[in-house]
Amino acid sequence: MRTALVTGASRGIGRAIAERLARDDYEVVCAARNRTELDEVVAAIVAEGGRARALVLDVSDPQAVAASLTGAEIDVLVNNAGIGILKPFMETTAADWQRTLDVNVNALYHVTRAVLPAMIARRSGHVCTIGSIAGRGAFVGGSCYAATKAFVTSWSESLMLEVREHGVKVSVVMPGSVTTHFNDHVPSDQDAWKLRASDVADTVAYVVSTPPNVLVHRAEVRTLTVPKSRAR
Ligand SMILES: NC(=O)c1ccc[n+]([C@@H]2O[C@H](COP(=O)([O-])OP(=O)(O)OC[C@H]3O[C@@H](n4cnc5c(N)ncnc54)[C@H](OP(=O)(O)O)[C@@H]3O)[C@@H](O)[C@H]2O)c1
């Protein structure tokens, strides 16, 4: 059975990816900090006949990541954990800035560095990172978040060029607005126009299921029902 590791799997897009990959016959390691929410995700997957286990992990903690993931045999790594502190630069504190870089940028190093050697050694594996359309556009309040998502795109492409010769695929999935609790948002009827987390999960499932010689490196996923006030 193939194994997938999904970071930020306790809710939102990561939970939807974990549930979708479990339906596609992956054993899913669901990583995040909230044990209660992770246990709910694992229970939901098992209730559907899938296989999953919870991994309580702060991906921004290098020692914790190394202790739990070094040498792990993972077929598909989905780097999904991310935070968005959306504020104008002048209102962004040093702590906001550091936290966002720690989770959205530095954790990519810790987690990917831990599992990539085994992928390279067996000449197979897929690293799929959740970026954002924010990573290739500017908006007020996005100076830190959007920059971290630009990093995701740039890092993913360089990594892809480095490891494809070792049989390892690297992809980035870039969603538009998705109904989740991102940035402390409370989902409501006003979100009807947005993508659902399952829409992003379906894209990830496709990206990681292509034939061995085919790589979808970058996938941008948008809603068609964007309100005129937000169109750009
Ligand atoms: N929602 C959108 O509109 C949208 C659009 C484009 C891209 N994205 C990207 O999609 C990804 C998922 O976002 P979402 O919308 O699903 O947000 P969400 O509902 O807030 O979920 C974020 C997930 O990340 C986890 N997480 C946060 N910090 C973590 C840490 N230090 N260690 C481990 N896990 C951590 C959270 O779990 P714990 O709190 O339990 O740790 C949670 O499972 C992010 O990378 C985000 O940038 C979102």
The ligand as an SDF file (V2000), in Angstrom:
LIG
                    3D

 48 52  0  0  0  0  0  0  0  0999 V2000
   -8.2840   28.9110    2.0890 N   0  0  0  0  0  0  0  0  0  0  0  0
   -7.8450   29.5320    1.0050 C   0  0  0  0  0  0  0  0  0  0  0  0
   -8.5330   30.3850    0.4140 O   0  0  0  0  0  0  0  0  0  0  0  0
   -6.4990   29.1480    0.4250 C   0  0  0  0  0  0  0  0  0  0  0  0
   -6.1930   29.5800   -0.8800 C   0  0  0  0  0  0  0  0  0  0  0  0
   -4.9770   29.2510   -1.4310 C   0  0  0  0  0  0  0  0  0  0  0  0
   -4.0640   28.5010   -0.7010 C   0  0  0  0  0  0  0  0  0  0  0  0
   -4.3690   28.1090    0.5760 N   0  0  0  0  0  0  0  0  0  0  0  0
   -3.3580   27.3160    1.2850 C   0  0  0  0  0  0  0  0  0  0  0  0
   -3.9250   26.0650    1.6380 O   0  0  0  0  0  0  0  0  0  0  0  0
   -3.2380   25.5480    2.7820 C   0  0  0  0  0  0  0  0  0  0  0  0
   -4.2810   25.0680    3.7900 C   0  0  0  0  0  0  0  0  0  0  0  0
   -5.0520   26.1840    4.2140 O   0  0  0  0  0  0  0  0  0  0  0  0
   -6.5680   26.0630    4.6860 P   0  0  0  0  0  0  0  0  0  0  0  0
   -7.3400   27.0420    3.9000 O   0  0  0  0  0  0  0  0  0  0  0  0
   -7.0160   24.6620    4.7200 O   0  0  0  0  0  0  0  0  0  0  0  0
   -6.4250   26.6680    6.1720 O   0  0  0  0  0  0  0  0  0  0  0  0
   -6.9180   26.1540    7.6030 P   0  0  0  0  0  0  0  0  0  0  0  0
   -8.3190   25.6690    7.5320 O   0  0  0  0  0  0  0  0  0  0  0  0
   -6.5660   27.2560    8.5410 O   0  0  0  0  0  0  0  0  0  0  0  0
   -5.9610   24.8800    7.8830 O   0  0  0  0  0  0  0  0  0  0  0  0
   -4.5810   25.0660    8.0810 C   0  0  0  0  0  0  0  0  0  0  0  0
   -3.9770   23.7320    8.4720 C   0  0  0  0  0  0  0  0  0  0  0  0
   -2.5530   23.9360    8.6890 O   0  0  0  0  0  0  0  0  0  0  0  0
   -2.2270   23.3730    9.9510 C   0  0  0  0  0  0  0  0  0  0  0  0
   -1.1050   24.0680   10.5460 N   0  0  0  0  0  0  0  0  0  0  0  0
   -0.9470   25.3920   10.7860 C   0  0  0  0  0  0  0  0  0  0  0  0
    0.2230   25.6300   11.4010 N   0  0  0  0  0  0  0  0  0  0  0  0
    0.8190   24.4230   11.5660 C   0  0  0  0  0  0  0  0  0  0  0  0
    2.0370   24.0020   12.1460 C   0  0  0  0  0  0  0  0  0  0  0  0
    2.8920   24.8790   12.6990 N   0  0  0  0  0  0  0  0  0  0  0  0
    2.3380   22.6780   12.1420 N   0  0  0  0  0  0  0  0  0  0  0  0
    1.4810   21.7780   11.6070 C   0  0  0  0  0  0  0  0  0  0  0  0
    0.3210   22.1130   11.0300 N   0  0  0  0  0  0  0  0  0  0  0  0
   -0.0170   23.4320   11.0290 C   0  0  0  0  0  0  0  0  0  0  0  0
   -3.4940   23.4900   10.7900 C   0  0  0  0  0  0  0  0  0  0  0  0
   -3.5150   22.5060   11.8130 O   0  0  0  0  0  0  0  0  0  0  0  0
   -3.2140   22.7590   13.3690 P   0  0  0  0  0  0  0  0  0  0  0  0
   -3.7350   24.1120   13.7320 O   0  0  0  0  0  0  0  0  0  0  0  0
   -3.9280   21.6060   14.0300 O   0  0  0  0  0  0  0  0  0  0  0  0
   -1.7310   22.6340   13.5140 O   0  0  0  0  0  0  0  0  0  0  0  0
   -4.5560   23.1700    9.7470 C   0  0  0  0  0  0  0  0  0  0  0  0
   -4.7060   21.7670    9.6180 O   0  0  0  0  0  0  0  0  0  0  0  0
   -2.3210   26.6640    3.2820 C   0  0  0  0  0  0  0  0  0  0  0  0
   -1.0010   26.4160    2.8200 O   0  0  0  0  0  0  0  0  0  0  0  0
   -2.8780   27.9090    2.5940 C   0  0  0  0  0  0  0  0  0  0  0  0
   -1.8940   28.8950    2.4010 O   0  0  0  0  0  0  0  0  0  0  0  0
   -5.5620   28.4020    1.1490 C   0  0  0  0  0  0  0  0  0  0  0  0
  1  2  1  0
  2  3  2  0
  2  4  1  0
  4  5  1  0
  4 48  2  0
  5  6  2  0
  6  7  1  0
  7  8  2  0
  8  9  1  0
  8 48  1  0
  9 10  1  0
  9 46  1  0
 10 11  1  0
 11 12  1  0
 11 44  1  0
 12 13  1  0
 13 14  1  0
 14 15  2  0
 14 16  1  0
 14 17  1  0
 17 18  1  0
 18 19  2  0
 18 20  1  0
 18 21  1  0
 21 22  1  0
 22 23  1  0
 23 24  1  0
 23 42  1  0
 24 25  1  0
 25 26  1  0
 25 36  1  0
 26 27  1  0
 26 35  1  0
 27 28  2  0
 28 29  1  0
 29 30  1  0
 29 35  2  0
 30 31  1  0
 30 32  2  0
 32 33  1  0
 33 34  2  0
 34 35  1  0
 36 37  1  0
 36 42  1  0
 37 38  1  0
 38 39  2  0
 38 40  1  0
 38 41  1  0
 42 43  1  0
 44 45  1  0
 44 46  1  0
 46 47  1  0
M  CHG  2   8   1  16  -1
M  END
$$$$
